Amino acid sequence: MLDCLTDAYQEQHRKGGRPRRLSMEDQLIMTLRYLRYYPTQRLLAFDFGVGVATVNETITWVEDSLRSSGLFDLDHLEAPSATVAIDVTESPIQRPKKTKARIILVKRRDIP
C-alpha cells in the first residue's frame, strides 16, 4: 500500500509543489484507522495535529489512489455492525404528595 501511495505522490508532484504536512505512513495510518473505526474527522485532526480539511483531503486522496492502482478493493468493505438494546420498561417516579395543607398554602400565596 505504501509503495502505491508513494508512486502516486511522485507522479502527482513531478514538477514540484508544496510538500505534504503528514508523512506517507501517517496518511496511510489515518485512512486505515478511519476505514476501520469510523471516528470523526475532528478527532483524527486532533490526533494527528492537522486541520479537519487536511484530514478530509488526505482520506479522499489515499482512497482514490489505492482504488486507481487496481490492487485494492475498497468498495466492498463492510461497515461495523452494532446491536442496540433499549430498555422501555416503566419505572415509577416518587413525587411529593399533594396534601390539603399544601394546597391551601399555595392558594393563599396566589391571593393578593
Buried (B, 14 or more C-beta within 10 A) or exposed (E): BEEBBEEBBEEEEEEEEEEBEBEBEBBBBBBEBBBEEEBEBEBBBEBBEBEBEBBBBBBEBBBEBBEEBEEEEEEEEEEEEEEEEEEEEEEEEEEEEEEEEEEEEEEEEEEE
